[in-house]
Amino acid sequence: MRERIVIGNWKMNPPTIADAVELARNVANRMPGGVSVGVAPAAIALPAVADALRDANVDVYAQDVHWEERGAFTGQISVSMLRGLAVGTIVGHSEVRRDLGDTDERVAKKLARAVTAGLRPVLCVGESAAEHAAGNASIVVARQIMAAVKEAPRRGLERLVVAYEPIWAIGTGNPATGIWATTLTRAIRAALKQSGLDPEATPVLYGGSVSARSVGEFASAEGIDGALVGGASLDTEEFAAVVRAFA
Ligand code: PGA
């Protein structure tokens, strides 16, 4: 059976580093076993959260990383800066694509850099509302997958995690259905296979308005191995309920 993974993507929350530490401690105290649980705090909170979770069974992920090792890249974080703080990093989140201009090419470079540095990549893919309406979701997602894994060394990709996050479902309170997510996992796994990776060994998470209320749909959906949770991960009880659904 594939690993089950639930990761809380805290985005630009909670308001202070002290709040992030408190949230991390609450998460660590509430998590059931049987699921790999992770949190992805803002970069500035990584050291404090990593410290708070040092002896806990909760992994720390970065939300993003730069593709170069060092240099004149104002505002960016390198893989070496994450050493000892994070086991992995999200790459290709649609908000980074939207706000910071990430393209498939940049995502490929970031993925390659993360993998080379021994970080576990959580690759986000997903179609926009317009692409969805046009019936192009599977094509878009397959293209994103194939472009993203192109440059990364195959060996590091053995621990790849893919998060299917339809953009129209993120932060809208309007999640996809389990059936839809299953359909897209098939497109994702076909693209992984075409890229020379082992699709059956790769966990695929669903993300986009996952909550205690909506999670059942995805926990019972074929091919979905966990969730990438935004808003609901900021409430410990809500997040614990999502984790329990996959336990
Ligand atoms: P959401 O965000 O759960 O708030 O929709 C998910 C994500 O963007 O990872």
Boltz pocket constraint, residues with backbone or C-beta under 6 A from the ligand:
constraints:
  - pocket:
      binder: B
      contacts: [[A, 9], [A, 165], [A, 169], [A, 170], [A, 171], [A, 172], [A, 207], [A, 208], [A, 209], [A, 210], [A, 228], [A, 229], [A, 230], [A, 231], [A, 232]]
      max_distance: 6.0
